[in-house]
Amino acid sequence: MVATKPVDFRKGAEGLAALVREAMGADPFSGVIYVFRAKRADRVKLIFWDGTGMVLVAKRLEEGAFRWPLVQDGAIRLSAAQFQALMEGLDWRRVHEPQRAVVPVAAS
């Protein structure tokens, strides 16, 4: 889940978990990865529950900026491929879900 509105980057894991619960209406202990951005689009923080504790990951791009959805209230879901593209600093909007192949019913 990606929070589309920038957050105060002084917040730690507990503060971001509170945002997940209050602003997103979600459970921060569900195992879902929650992604937050700073006002400057070159920084992100991720939090997730790994079963033993809350994990906080921070990343700052040395060049460029993360491609981010339009700033609005709420959150959006990304697929695993879109999330990977976002973390690489690529335009995740250009990543599409793979199309399911039609399973043949008979061999000819």
N, CA, C and O atoms as a GROMACS GRO file, in nm:
protein
  432
    1MET      N    1   0.085  -0.118   0.000
    1MET     CA    2   0.000   0.000   0.000
    1MET      C    3   0.088   0.123   0.000
    1MET      O    4   0.186   0.131   0.074
    2VAL      N    5   0.054   0.217  -0.082
    2VAL     CA    6   0.131   0.341  -0.095
    2VAL      C    7   0.046   0.458  -0.048
    2VAL      O    8  -0.062   0.482  -0.102
    3ALA      N    9   0.095   0.530   0.052
    3ALA     CA   10   0.028   0.653   0.095
    3ALA      C   11   0.061   0.760  -0.008
    3ALA      O   12   0.178   0.788  -0.033
    4THR      N   13  -0.040   0.819  -0.068
    4THR     CA   14  -0.015   0.912  -0.178
    4THR      C   15   0.017   1.053  -0.132
    4THR      O   16   0.064   1.134  -0.212
    5LYS      N   17  -0.005   1.083  -0.007
    5LYS     CA   18   0.023   1.217   0.046
    5LYS      C   19   0.155   1.215   0.122
    5LYS      O   20   0.180   1.121   0.198
    6PRO      N   21   0.242   1.316   0.104
    6PRO     CA   22   0.369   1.319   0.178
    6PRO      C   23   0.347   1.321   0.329
    6PRO      O   24   0.248   1.375   0.378
    7VAL      N   25   0.443   1.262   0.402
    7VAL     CA   26   0.435   1.258   0.548
    7VAL      C   27   0.558   1.325   0.608
    7VAL      O   28   0.658   1.347   0.540
    8ASP      N   29   0.548   1.356   0.735
    8ASP     CA   30   0.660   1.413   0.810
    8ASP      C   31   0.766   1.303   0.825
    8ASP      O   32   0.741   1.203   0.892
    9PHE      N   33   0.882   1.322   0.765
    9PHE     CA   34   0.984   1.218   0.764
    9PHE      C   35   1.062   1.207   0.894
    9PHE      O   36   1.155   1.126   0.903
   10ARG      N   37   1.026   1.285   0.994
   10ARG     CA   38   1.086   1.267   1.126
   10ARG      C   39   1.019   1.152   1.200
   10ARG      O   40   1.070   1.105   1.302
   11LYS      N   41   0.905   1.105   1.149
   11LYS     CA   42   0.834   0.994   1.214
   11LYS      C   43   0.912   0.865   1.201
   11LYS      O   44   0.973   0.837   1.098
   12GLY      N   45   0.907   0.787   1.307
   12GLY     CA   46   0.969   0.655   1.307
   12GLY      C   47   0.865   0.548   1.280
   12GLY      O   48   0.755   0.578   1.232
   13ALA      N   49   0.899   0.424   1.310
   13ALA     CA   50   0.809   0.311   1.284
   13ALA      C   51   0.676   0.326   1.358
   13ALA      O   52   0.570   0.299   1.301
   14GLU      N   53   0.681   0.368   1.484
   14GLU     CA   54   0.558   0.380   1.562
   14GLU      C   55   0.467   0.489   1.507
   14GLU      O   56   0.346   0.470   1.496
   15GLY      N   57   0.525   0.604   1.472
   15GLY     CA   58   0.446   0.713   1.416
   15GLY      C   59   0.385   0.677   1.281
   15GLY      O   60   0.270   0.713   1.253
   16LEU      N   61   0.460   0.607   1.198
   16LEU     CA   62   0.407   0.565   1.068
   16LEU      C   63   0.300   0.457   1.085
   16LEU      O   64   0.202   0.455   1.011
   17ALA      N   65   0.319   0.368   1.182
   17ALA     CA   66   0.217   0.266   1.209
   17ALA      C   67   0.087   0.332   1.254
   17ALA      O   68  -0.022   0.287   1.217
   18ALA      N   69   0.098   0.438   1.333
   18ALA     CA   70  -0.022   0.512   1.375
   18ALA      C   71  -0.090   0.576   1.255
   18ALA      O   72  -0.213   0.578   1.249
   19LEU      N   73  -0.014   0.626   1.159
   19LEU     CA   74  -0.072   0.682   1.036
   19LEU      C   75  -0.145   0.575   0.956
   19LEU      O   76  -0.252   0.600   0.901
   20VAL      N   77  -0.087   0.456   0.949
   20VAL     CA   78  -0.152   0.346   0.877
   20VAL      C   79  -0.288   0.319   0.938
   20VAL      O   80  -0.388   0.306   0.866
   21ARG      N   81  -0.293   0.311   1.070
   21ARG     CA   82  -0.418   0.279   1.138
   21ARG      C   83  -0.519   0.394   1.126
   21ARG      O   84  -0.636   0.370   1.095
   22GLU      N   85  -0.475   0.518   1.150
   22GLU     CA   86  -0.568   0.631   1.156
   22GLU      C   87  -0.603   0.687   1.019
   22GLU      O   88  -0.721   0.704   0.988
   23ALA      N   89  -0.504   0.716   0.936
   23ALA     CA   90  -0.529   0.782   0.808
   23ALA      C   91  -0.571   0.683   0.698
   23ALA      O   92  -0.654   0.716   0.613
   24MET      N   93  -0.513   0.563   0.699
   24MET     CA   94  -0.544   0.466   0.594
   24MET      C   95  -0.653   0.368   0.636
   24MET      O   96  -0.709   0.298   0.552
   25GLY      N   97  -0.682   0.362   0.766
   25GLY     CA   98  -0.783   0.270   0.814
   25GLY      C   99  -0.742   0.125   0.795
   25GLY      O  100  -0.827   0.039   0.772
   26ALA      N  101  -0.612   0.096   0.806
   26ALA     CA  102  -0.560  -0.038   0.784
   26ALA      C  103  -0.487  -0.087   0.908
   26ALA      O  104  -0.462  -0.011   1.001
   27ASP      N  105  -0.455  -0.215   0.907
   27ASP     CA  106  -0.385  -0.277   1.020
   27ASP      C  107  -0.236  -0.281   0.991
   27ASP      O  108  -0.194  -0.354   0.901
   28PRO      N  109  -0.154  -0.205   1.063
   28PRO     CA  110  -0.010  -0.204   1.036
   28PRO      C  111   0.059  -0.336   1.070
   28PRO      O  112   0.175  -0.356   1.034
   29PHE      N  113  -0.011  -0.426   1.139
   29PHE     CA  114   0.048  -0.554   1.179
   29PHE      C  115  -0.002  -0.670   1.092
   29PHE      O  116   0.005  -0.786   1.132
   30SER      N  117  -0.051  -0.637   0.972
   30SER     CA  118  -0.107  -0.738   0.882
   30SER      C  119  -0.001  -0.806   0.796
   30SER      O  120  -0.028  -0.909   0.734
   31GLY      N  121   0.120  -0.750   0.790
   31GLY     CA  122   0.224  -0.804   0.702
   31GLY      C  123   0.232  -0.732   0.569
   31GLY      O  124   0.324  -0.757   0.492
   32VAL      N  125   0.138  -0.643   0.542
   32VAL     CA  126   0.140  -0.562   0.419
   32VAL      C  127   0.251  -0.459   0.430
   32VAL      O  128   0.276  -0.407   0.539
   33ILE      N  129   0.319  -0.429   0.320
   33ILE     CA  130   0.422  -0.326   0.318
   33ILE      C  131   0.354  -0.192   0.291
   33ILE      O  132   0.279  -0.178   0.194
   34TYR      N  133   0.380  -0.095   0.377
   34TYR     CA  134   0.325   0.040   0.362
   34TYR      C  135   0.439   0.133   0.324
   34TYR      O  136   0.543   0.135   0.389
   35VAL      N  137   0.418   0.211   0.218
   35VAL     CA  138   0.521   0.299   0.162
   35VAL      C  139   0.478   0.443   0.182
   35VAL      O  140   0.364   0.480   0.154
   36PHE      N  141   0.572   0.525   0.232
   36PHE     CA  142   0.547   0.667   0.256
   36PHE      C  143   0.655   0.748   0.186
   36PHE      O  144   0.768   0.702   0.170
   37ARG      N  145   0.620   0.868   0.145
   37ARG     CA  146   0.717   0.956   0.080
   37ARG      C  147   0.733   1.086   0.158
   37ARG      O  148   0.646   1.127   0.234
   38ALA      N  149   0.848   1.148   0.136
   38ALA     CA  150   0.873   1.281   0.192
   38ALA      C  151   0.822   1.385   0.092
   38ALA      O  152   0.782   1.350  -0.019
   39LYS      N  153   0.824   1.510   0.132
   39LYS     CA  154   0.785   1.616   0.038
   39LYS      C  155   0.876   1.614  -0.083
   39LYS      O  156   0.831   1.633  -0.196
   40ARG      N  157   1.005   1.592  -0.058
   40ARG     CA  158   1.098   1.574  -0.169
   40ARG      C  159   1.082   1.431  -0.216
   40ARG      O  160   1.093   1.338  -0.136
   41ALA      N  161   1.056   1.412  -0.342
   41ALA     CA  162   1.021   1.280  -0.394
   41ALA      C  163   1.142   1.187  -0.409
   41ALA      O  164   1.131   1.082  -0.472
   42ASP      N  165   1.257   1.224  -0.350
   42ASP     CA  166   1.374   1.138  -0.361
   42ASP      C  167   1.390   1.046  -0.239
   42ASP      O  168   1.490   0.975  -0.228
   43ARG      N  169   1.292   1.046  -0.148
   43ARG     CA  170   1.301   0.966  -0.025
   43ARG      C  171   1.172   0.890  -0.001
   43ARG      O  172   1.062   0.941  -0.021
   44VAL      N  173   1.187   0.766   0.043
   44VAL     CA  174   1.073   0.685   0.085
   44VAL      C  175   1.106   0.612   0.214
   44VAL      O  176   1.223   0.585   0.243
   45LYS      N  177   1.003   0.580   0.290
   45LYS     CA  178   1.013   0.494   0.406
   45LYS      C  179   0.909   0.385   0.392
   45LYS      O  180   0.798   0.409   0.346
   46LEU      N  181   0.947   0.264   0.432
   46LEU     CA  182   0.857   0.150   0.429
   46LEU      C  183   0.847   0.095   0.570
   46LEU      O  184   0.946   0.091   0.643
   47ILE      N  185   0.728   0.053   0.608
   47ILE     CA  186   0.713  -0.021   0.734
   47ILE      C  187   0.634  -0.147   0.704
   47ILE      O  188   0.546  -0.149   0.618
   48PHE      N  189   0.665  -0.251   0.778
   48PHE     CA  190   0.586  -0.374   0.773
   48PHE      C  191   0.615  -0.458   0.896
   48PHE      O  192   0.720  -0.445   0.958
   49TRP      N  193   0.521  -0.542   0.930
   49TRP     CA  194   0.533  -0.634   1.043
   49TRP      C  195   0.585  -0.765   0.988
   49TRP      O  196   0.525  -0.822   0.897
   50ASP      N  197   0.696  -0.815   1.043
   50ASP     CA  198   0.754  -0.941   0.993
   50ASP      C  199   0.720  -1.061   1.081
   50ASP      O  200   0.775  -1.169   1.062
   51GLY      N  201   0.631  -1.042   1.176
   51GLY     CA  202   0.593  -1.150   1.266
   51GLY      C  203   0.664  -1.144   1.400
   51GLY      O  204   0.619  -1.203   1.497
   52THR      N  205   0.777  -1.072   1.404
   52THR     CA  206   0.850  -1.060   1.530
   52THR      C  207   0.865  -0.914   1.573
   52THR      O  208   0.898  -0.886   1.688
   53GLY      N  209   0.843  -0.822   1.481
   53GLY     CA  210   0.856  -0.681   1.512
   53GLY      C  211   0.828  -0.595   1.391
   53GLY      O  212   0.819  -0.645   1.278
   54MET      N  213   0.815  -0.465   1.415
   54MET     CA  214   0.792  -0.370   1.307
   54MET      C  215   0.925  -0.337   1.242
   54MET      O  216   1.022  -0.306   1.310
   55VAL      N  217   0.930  -0.345   1.109
   55VAL     CA  218   1.051  -0.318   1.032
   55VAL      C  219   1.035  -0.182   0.964
   55VAL      O  220   0.932  -0.154   0.904
   56LEU      N  221   1.138  -0.099   0.974
   56LEU     CA  222   1.140   0.032   0.910
   56LEU      C  223   1.258   0.034   0.813
   56LEU      O  224   1.371   0.007   0.851
   57VAL      N  225   1.229   0.067   0.687
   57VAL     CA  226   1.331   0.076   0.583
   57VAL      C  227   1.323   0.215   0.523
   57VAL      O  228   1.214   0.264   0.494
   58ALA      N  229   1.437   0.279   0.505
   58ALA     CA  230   1.441   0.411   0.442
   58ALA      C  231   1.532   0.405   0.320
   58ALA      O  232   1.635   0.337   0.321
   59LYS      N  233   1.493   0.476   0.214
   59LYS     CA  234   1.575   0.481   0.093
   59LYS      C  235   1.574   0.623   0.039
   59LYS      O  236   1.470   0.688   0.033
   60ARG      N  237   1.694   0.669  -0.001
   60ARG     CA  238   1.709   0.800  -0.065
   60ARG      C  239   1.783   0.778  -0.196
   60ARG      O  240   1.892   0.721  -0.198
   61LEU      N  241   1.723   0.824  -0.305
   61LEU     CA  242   1.788   0.813  -0.434
   61LEU      C  243   1.900   0.917  -0.444
   61LEU      O  244   1.883   1.031  -0.403
   62GLU      N  245   2.012   0.877  -0.497
   62GLU     CA  246   2.123   0.970  -0.515
   62GLU      C  247   2.096   1.067  -0.630
   62GLU      O  248   2.138   1.183  -0.626
   63GLU      N  249   2.027   1.020  -0.733
   63GLU     CA  250   1.992   1.105  -0.847
   63GLU      C  251   1.847   1.080  -0.885
   63GLU      O  252   1.798   0.968  -0.874
   64GLY      N  253   1.780   1.184  -0.927
   64GLY     CA  254   1.642   1.169  -0.971
   64GLY      C  255   1.545   1.165  -0.856
   64GLY      O  256   1.577   1.202  -0.743
   65ALA      N  257   1.424   1.119  -0.887
   65ALA     CA  258   1.317   1.114  -0.787
   65ALA      C  259   1.232   0.991  -0.813
   65ALA      O  260   1.226   0.939  -0.924
   66PHE      N  261   1.166   0.946  -0.707
   66PHE     CA  262   1.071   0.837  -0.722
   66PHE      C  263   0.951   0.887  -0.801
   66PHE      O  264   0.909   1.001  -0.782
   67ARG      N  265   0.897   0.805  -0.887
   67ARG     CA  266   0.774   0.839  -0.958
   67ARG      C  267   0.660   0.814  -0.862
   67ARG      O  268   0.649   0.704  -0.806
   68TRP      N  269   0.577   0.913  -0.842
   68TRP     CA  270   0.475   0.903  -0.739
   68TRP      C  271   0.339   0.936  -0.798
   68TRP      O  272   0.329   1.018  -0.888
   69PRO      N  273   0.234   0.872  -0.747
   69PRO     CA  274   0.100   0.908  -0.793
   69PRO      C  275   0.068   1.051  -0.755
   69PRO      O  276   0.134   1.110  -0.669
   70LEU      N  277  -0.034   1.108  -0.818
   70LEU     CA  278  -0.074   1.244  -0.786
   70LEU      C  279  -0.100   1.254  -0.636
   70LEU      O  280  -0.157   1.164  -0.575
   71VAL      N  281  -0.059   1.366  -0.578
   71VAL     CA  282  -0.076   1.386  -0.434
   71VAL      C  283  -0.224   1.404  -0.406
   71VAL      O  284  -0.289   1.496  -0.456
   72GLN      N  285  -0.276   1.315  -0.325
   72GLN     CA  286  -0.416   1.319  -0.284
   72GLN      C  287  -0.426   1.241  -0.153
   72GLN      O  288  -0.332   1.174  -0.112
   73ASP      N  289  -0.539   1.252  -0.090
   73ASP     CA  290  -0.559   1.175   0.032
   73ASP      C  291  -0.583   1.030  -0.004
   73ASP      O  292  -0.640   1.000  -0.109
   74GLY      N  293  -0.539   0.940   0.082
   74GLY     CA  294  -0.567   0.800   0.061
   74GLY      C  295  -0.444   0.720   0.028
   74GLY      O  296  -0.330   0.763   0.048
   75ALA      N  297  -0.470   0.600  -0.024
   75ALA     CA  298  -0.362   0.508  -0.056
   75ALA      C  299  -0.400   0.429  -0.180
   75ALA      O  300  -0.517   0.420  -0.217
   76ILE      N  301  -0.298   0.373  -0.244
   76ILE     CA  302  -0.323   0.286  -0.359
   76ILE      C  303  -0.246   0.157  -0.339
   76ILE      O  304  -0.148   0.152  -0.265
   77ARG      N  305  -0.291   0.053  -0.404
   77ARG     CA  306  -0.223  -0.076  -0.399
   77ARG      C  307  -0.137  -0.092  -0.522
   77ARG      O  308  -0.177  -0.055  -0.633
   78LEU      N  309  -0.018  -0.146  -0.503
   78LEU     CA  310   0.071  -0.176  -0.613
   78LEU      C  311   0.092  -0.326  -0.620
   78LEU      O  312   0.091  -0.394  -0.518
   79SER      N  313   0.112  -0.377  -0.740
   79SER     CA  314   0.150  -0.517  -0.755
   79SER      C  315   0.296  -0.530  -0.714
   79SER      O  316   0.364  -0.430  -0.695
   80ALA      N  317   0.343  -0.653  -0.701
   80ALA     CA  318   0.483  -0.676  -0.665
   80ALA      C  319   0.576  -0.614  -0.769
   80ALA      O  320   0.678  -0.555  -0.734
   81ALA      N  321   0.542  -0.626  -0.897
   81ALA     CA  322   0.626  -0.570  -1.004
   81ALA      C  323   0.626  -0.417  -1.000
   81ALA      O  324   0.730  -0.355  -1.020
   82GLN      N  325   0.509  -0.357  -0.974
   82GLN     CA  326   0.502  -0.212  -0.964
   82GLN      C  327   0.582  -0.162  -0.844
   82GLN      O  328   0.651  -0.060  -0.853
   83PHE      N  329   0.572  -0.233  -0.732
   83PHE     CA  330   0.648  -0.197  -0.612
   83PHE      C  331   0.797  -0.203  -0.640
   83PHE      O  332   0.871  -0.113  -0.600
   84GLN      N  333   0.842  -0.308  -0.707
   84GLN     CA  334   0.984  -0.321  -0.740
   84GLN      C  335   1.030  -0.207  -0.829
   84GLN      O  336   1.138  -0.152  -0.809
   85ALA      N  337   0.949  -0.170  -0.928
   85ALA     CA  338   0.983  -0.058  -1.016
   85ALA      C  339   0.991   0.072  -0.936
   85ALA      O  340   1.083   0.152  -0.957
   86LEU      N  341   0.896   0.095  -0.846
   86LEU     CA  342   0.897   0.215  -0.762
   86LEU      C  343   1.026   0.222  -0.683
   86LEU      O  344   1.090   0.328  -0.678
   87MET      N  345   1.066   0.111  -0.620
   87MET     CA  346   1.186   0.110  -0.537
   87MET      C  347   1.314   0.128  -0.619
   87MET      O  348   1.416   0.171  -0.565
   88GLU      N  349   1.310   0.096  -0.746
   88GLU     CA  350   1.425   0.116  -0.834
   88GLU      C  351   1.429   0.257  -0.891
   88GLU      O  352   1.523   0.294  -0.962
   89GLY      N  353   1.327   0.337  -0.861
   89GLY     CA  354   1.321   0.473  -0.914
   89GLY      C  355   1.265   0.478  -1.054
   89GLY      O  356   1.276   0.581  -1.122
   90LEU      N  357   1.206   0.369  -1.100
   90LEU     CA  358   1.147   0.364  -1.234
   90LEU      C  359   1.002   0.408  -1.229
   90LEU      O  360   0.944   0.421  -1.122
   91ASP      N  361   0.945   0.433  -1.345
   91ASP     CA  362   0.806   0.474  -1.352
   91ASP      C  363   0.717   0.350  -1.338
   91ASP      O  364   0.695   0.278  -1.435
   92TRP      N  365   0.667   0.326  -1.218
   92TRP     CA  366   0.588   0.206  -1.189
   92TRP      C  367   0.458   0.202  -1.265
   92TRP      O  368   0.399   0.096  -1.281
   93ARG      N  369   0.410   0.318  -1.314
   93ARG     CA  370   0.283   0.323  -1.387
   93ARG      C  371   0.292   0.253  -1.522
   93ARG      O  372   0.191   0.220  -1.584
   94ARG      N  373   0.415   0.230  -1.568
   94ARG     CA  374   0.434   0.164  -1.698
   94ARG      C  375   0.444   0.013  -1.685
   94ARG      O  376   0.455  -0.058  -1.785
   95VAL      N  377   0.438  -0.036  -1.561
   95VAL     CA  378   0.444  -0.180  -1.536
   95VAL      C  379   0.301  -0.232  -1.529
   95VAL      O  380   0.219  -0.180  -1.454
   96HIS      N  381   0.272  -0.333  -1.607
   96HIS     CA  382   0.137  -0.390  -1.611
   96HIS      C  383   0.139  -0.531  -1.556
   96HIS      O  384   0.240  -0.601  -1.563
   97GLU      N  385   0.028  -0.570  -1.503
   97GLU     CA  386   0.014  -0.708  -1.455
   97GLU      C  387   0.027  -0.802  -1.575
   97GLU      O  388  -0.025  -0.772  -1.682
   98PRO      N  389   0.096  -0.913  -1.557
   98PRO     CA  390   0.105  -1.008  -1.668
   98PRO      C  391  -0.033  -1.064  -1.700
   98PRO      O  392  -0.114  -1.089  -1.611
   99GLN      N  393  -0.059  -1.083  -1.829
   99GLN     CA  394  -0.186  -1.140  -1.869
   99GLN      C  395  -0.181  -1.290  -1.848
   99GLN      O  396  -0.079  -1.354  -1.876
  100ARG      N  397  -0.288  -1.343  -1.802
  100ARG     CA  398  -0.294  -1.487  -1.780
  100ARG      C  399  -0.307  -1.559  -1.914
  100ARG      O  400  -0.388  -1.521  -1.999
  101ALA      N  401  -0.228  -1.661  -1.931
  101ALA     CA  402  -0.234  -1.739  -2.053
  101ALA      C  403  -0.356  -1.829  -2.049
  101ALA      O  404  -0.393  -1.882  -1.945
  102VAL      N  405  -0.419  -1.846  -2.164
  102VAL     CA  406  -0.532  -1.935  -2.175
  102VAL      C  407  -0.480  -2.078  -2.176
  102VAL      O  408  -0.395  -2.114  -2.257
  103VAL      N  409  -0.533  -2.158  -2.086
  103VAL     CA  410  -0.488  -2.298  -2.076
  103VAL      C  411  -0.559  -2.378  -2.183
  103VAL      O  412  -0.682  -2.375  -2.191
  104PRO      N  413  -0.483  -2.451  -2.266
  104PRO     CA  414  -0.550  -2.530  -2.370
  104PRO      C  415  -0.630  -2.645  -2.307
  104PRO      O  416  -0.593  -2.698  -2.203
  105VAL      N  417  -0.737  -2.679  -2.372
  105VAL     CA  418  -0.821  -2.789  -2.322
  105VAL      C  419  -0.782  -2.923  -2.383
  105VAL      O  420  -0.815  -3.028  -2.329
  106ALA      N  421  -0.712  -2.918  -2.496
  106ALA     CA  422  -0.670  -3.042  -2.561
  106ALA      C  423  -0.543  -3.016  -2.640
  106ALA      O  424  -0.520  -2.904  -2.687
  107ALA      N  425  -0.460  -3.117  -2.654
  107ALA     CA  426  -0.340  -3.106  -2.735
  107ALA      C  427  -0.373  -3.157  -2.875
  107ALA      O  428  -0.445  -3.256  -2.890
  108SER      N  429  -0.320  -3.090  -2.978
  108SER     CA  430  -0.348  -3.138  -3.112
  108SER      C  431  -0.227  -3.193  -3.180
  108SER      O  432  -0.236  -3.237  -3.294
   0.00000   0.00000   0.00000
